[in-house]
Amino acid sequence: MQMMHWYNPTTRADEDVPPPMSDAQAIEMLSGHPDSDRFIEEYRRLRAIQLAPVEALISTGETFYWEHRRGQPPG
């Protein structure tokens, strides 16, 4: 089975997971967190510029990875 490596903004952890097969699956992966609306909005923005679901999901994770890192103390 092919796996996708990404930063999951809902858990704030790197994960190796099966890639989503549809937008609905990708959105489900971003759901269930108080900030899910922001994660899903970013995903939809990236899909609108023609990124494939997997690429858009990985890029969404990267966007929030850097945002979360800025909020962490050094070290």
ChimeraX attribute file (.defattr): number of C-alpha atoms within 10 A of each C-alpha:
attribute: neighborCount
match mode: 1-to-1
recipient: residues
	/A:1	5
	/A:2	7
	/A:3	11
	/A:4	14
	/A:5	13
	/A:6	21
	/A:7	20
	/A:8	21
	/A:9	23
	/A:10	17
	/A:11	11
	/A:12	13
	/A:13	11
	/A:14	13
	/A:15	13
	/A:16	12
	/A:17	12
	/A:18	12
	/A:19	20
	/A:20	17
	/A:21	10
	/A:22	12
	/A:23	17
	/A:24	10
	/A:25	13
	/A:26	18
	/A:27	20
	/A:28	13
	/A:29	18
	/A:30	22
	/A:31	16
	/A:32	12
	/A:33	12
	/A:34	9
	/A:35	12
	/A:36	17
	/A:37	14
	/A:38	14
	/A:39	24
	/A:40	19
	/A:41	13
	/A:42	19
	/A:43	25
	/A:44	19
	/A:45	14
	/A:46	18
	/A:47	17
	/A:48	11
	/A:49	9
	/A:50	11
	/A:51	15
	/A:52	13
	/A:53	22
	/A:54	20
	/A:55	17
	/A:56	22
	/A:57	30
	/A:58	17
	/A:59	18
	/A:60	25
	/A:61	24
	/A:62	16
	/A:63	16
	/A:64	19
	/A:65	18
	/A:66	10
	/A:67	12
	/A:68	12
	/A:69	11
	/A:70	10
	/A:71	8
	/A:72	8
	/A:73	6
	/A:74	6
	/A:75	3
